[in-house]
Amino acid sequence: KWAEVALGDSHACGISNDGSIYTWGLNDRGQCGINTANANTNTNTHGKSQAGACHGDNGDGGGGELASIGRPTRVGALDSFQAAVSVSCGFEHTCCVIDGGVVSWGSNE
């Protein structure tokens, strides 16, 4: 079951009832946050908390993203973060509000 679902131009993101983040759809700019090698590789934290983690796209240092995600897939790079409370999708990016901050990934343009 989904607590919340957001739609981007060609991808989607959902928060499950336990606060986990799932994404699906086009991932050519990293907007789904799913990486073929290691989802944690492109996660950067800024500040004293874990808020502010970002994934880049293939042209901006992300690399390794799957081109398309056919079904809801948990974003494992967020496992160390607190449960998400809200999500929003843009054209080629996704943002989640977590307790104490914001996490975003996708196109850096």
C-alpha positions in Angstrom: 0.0 0.0 0.0 1.1 3.5 -0.7 1.0 6.4 1.7 1.8 8.9 -1.1 2.6 8.8 -4.8 4.1 11.5 -7.0 4.4 11.7 -10.8 7.1 13.3 -12.8 7.3 13.7 -16.6 8.1 10.0 -17.2 8.8 8.5 -13.7 7.0 8.1 -10.5 7.9 7.8 -6.8 5.9 6.4 -3.9 6.2 6.2 -0.2 5.1 2.9 1.3 3.2 2.8 4.6 6.5 2.1 6.4 8.1 5.2 4.9 10.3 3.4 2.3 10.8 5.1 -1.1 10.0 3.2 -4.3 10.5 4.6 -7.8 9.7 3.4 -11.3 9.7 4.7 -14.9 12.4 6.4 -17.0 15.8 6.7 -15.2 18.0 8.1 -17.9 18.9 11.1 -15.8 19.0 9.2 -12.4 15.5 10.5 -11.5 14.6 7.0 -10.1 17.7 6.9 -7.9 18.4 3.3 -8.9 22.1 2.6 -9.8 23.3 -0.6 -11.5 26.6 -0.8 -9.6 25.8 0.4 -6.1 23.0 2.7 -5.2 25.0 4.2 -2.4 27.9 5.2 -4.6 26.4 8.5 -5.7 24.9 9.6 -2.4 26.5 12.6 -0.9 25.6 14.0 2.5 25.9 17.7 3.3 25.9 19.3 6.7 25.9 17.6 10.1 22.8 15.5 9.4 22.0 13.2 6.6 19.8 15.7 4.9 20.8 16.9 1.4 21.8 13.6 -0.2 21.9 13.8 -4.0 22.3 11.6 -7.1 23.6 13.1 -10.3 22.7 12.1 -13.8 25.0 10.3 -16.3 26.4 13.6 -17.5 26.9 15.1 -14.1 28.8 12.5 -12.2 26.0 10.0 -11.4 26.7 7.2 -13.9 25.6 3.6 -13.8 21.8 4.3 -13.8 19.4 1.8 -15.4 17.6 3.4 -18.4 14.2 2.4 -17.2 12.6 0.8 -14.1 9.6 -1.3 -15.1 8.1 -1.8 -11.6 8.2 -0.1 -8.2 11.8 -0.6 -6.9 13.0 0.4 -3.4 15.6 3.1 -3.4 18.3 1.3 -1.3 20.5 4.4 -1.1 18.0 5.9 1.3 18.1 2.9 3.8 20.3 4.9 6.2 17.8 7.8 6.2 14.7 8.2 8.4 11.3 7.4 6.9 10.1 9.7 4.2 7.0 11.9 4.9 6.5 13.5 1.5 7.7 13.1 -2.1 7.6 15.3 -5.2 8.7 14.5 -8.8 9.9 17.1 -11.3 10.8 16.7 -15.0 14.0 14.8 -14.3 14.4 14.8 -10.6 12.8 13.6 -7.3 12.7 15.2 -3.9 11.7 13.6 -0.6 11.1 15.2 2.8 12.4 13.2 5.6 12.3 14.0 9.3 14.9 16.7 9.6 15.7 17.4 5.9 15.3 17.0 2.2 16.8 14.3 0.0 16.9 14.8 -3.8 18.3 13.0 -6.9 18.1 13.2 -10.7 19.2 15.8 -13.2 21.5 18.5 -11.9 20.4 20.9 -14.7 
